[in-house]
Amino acid sequence: MEKRRVALTLGAMILLTYSPLTIGSQGLSGDHSVAVEQKILTTTQAVVLGLVEGLTEYLPVSSTGHLLLAEKILGIGEDPDQSPAQREQTKEAADAYTICIQAGAILAVLWLYFGRVKQILRGVAGRDLAGRRLLFNVLAGFLPAVFLGLLFNKVIKTYLFGPWPVVVAWLVGGLAILAVSRRNRTQSPGKRPGHQLDDMTWRMALIIGVAQCIAMWPGVSRSLVTIVGGLLVGLTMEAAVEFSFLLGVVTLGAATAYDILKHGHLMLQTFDHVSLIVGVVVAFLAAVLSIKWMVRYLSRHGLAIFGYYRVLIAAATTILLATQLI
């Protein structure tokens, strides 16, 4: 069974990375008049982006913010030898790629929470009432993101996908975590009373889904707002984290599929196939390690460490931007 899971996971990585991009290259993804002749994403850059994605996707520190910063540090889309149109295309392809390598992080959750996935599948088949209820709750949490994402996707990418909006989100989110942690410092977060995942109602899930929409601002962190939302509606820390992961599979999966279909041709035109696959595989491995560490850490500690980290990285990025070092 373990070998079969390994084979299925590796096969899914390749299919998620290669097949949809091939479909996109056949015309589903829009026409781009500017061609980039050279495959400019190196394997090293793909590894870096994969590591950043996998390590930060499920931590309450914002993977999108870290990926945007990593792109800037790596100089992706800022090659002076390219024309302005080529640089713009490269940046657009890189932004799409940082969304598509989420496939690795998605597969990490499916791997680690395979029992929950089977429960949901049994629920679909009508053999597990709790699994069917969990599926409905995940879908209820996903609906607000669908509505607002389709409505404001272009505005968000135009005005918020930049270093300064990310810095503001990091700082505000960090201060909010520290404020909440200080208020609850006498209570052990791993032992808070509350509902388990099987006790959730669709209304609780919907509230968490509304909270998730705040994370459309890069730097806020989807994991942060969904975990906090889960705690606010009465879930235990363990249940809030697990629901955040499961909701992320659907939300990130939809965003990944959308960008692959829309920008698949552009990514193939700009980046090398091998680099695309390497990023997904590295993201998977890094996400497995990150999730395991996070679950163990939050079972004994609170979120305060992430608040301090967000404030520090906001300050450091501000200095780097102000001094034009990046």
NORSUL-V824214 format. One line per field, one symbol per residue. psi: psi as a letter, one per 40 degrees, with the letter a starting at -180 (. if undefined). A space follows every 10 residues. Layout:
psi=???
This chain:
psi=dddddddddd dddddddddd ddddeeeeei hhehihdhhe hidddddddd dddddedeif ehdddddddd dddefhefhe eiiddddddd dddddddddd eedddddddd ddfddddddd ddddeeehdd dddddddddd dddddddddd deddddddde gidddddddd dddddddddd dddedehhde ehiaiideei iddddddddd ddddeehhed hddddddddd ddeeiidddd dddddddddd dddddddddd ddeddddddd iidddddddd dddddddddd dddddddeed iaeddddddd dddddddddd ddefe.
